[in-house]
Amino acid sequence: MAQLKQVAVSRLATQKAVQSLADSGLFDPLEMTVNQTRLRGLYYLNEKKLRALPADRVKTLLDCGALTLAFAQLFSLSRFRLLEEWAKAGTVPAQLKDLDLNTLFDDKDDLIKF
C-alpha cells in the first residue's frame, strides 16, 4: 500500500512539474515520420526557450522539480533522434543487436523523485 501511495505522490509531483514547464511556454510540437507513419501529438522541450527564461522563472522551475524533468527530457531527446536516424536507415548498430532489455528494465527503482 505504501508503494502505491508513493506512486500517486510521484505522479502528482510529475504532473505539477510538467504543468510548470508548459506554463513557461517551453514545449514545442515534435513532428516525425517513422516507417512511413507520421507521428503527431508529441512535444519536446525547447532548450533555447529554457535558456532564455528569466532567472526568477528558472528558480521557480528548480524549486518545484521541473528542471530535473526538463534536463531528463533534453537528454532523452538526443537519444530519440538517434533512434529516428536508425529507423530511417533501417539498421541497428551491431552492439545493440544482442542487447538484453531485461537488464535495462529490471525491477530496480528507476523513479525520478522530486
Secondary structure by P-SEA (a helix, b strand, c coil): caaaaaaaaaaaaaaaaaaaaaaaccbbbbbbcccccccccbbbbcaaaaaaccaaaaaaaaaaaaaaaaaaaaaaaaaaaaaaaaaaaccccccccccccccccccccccccc
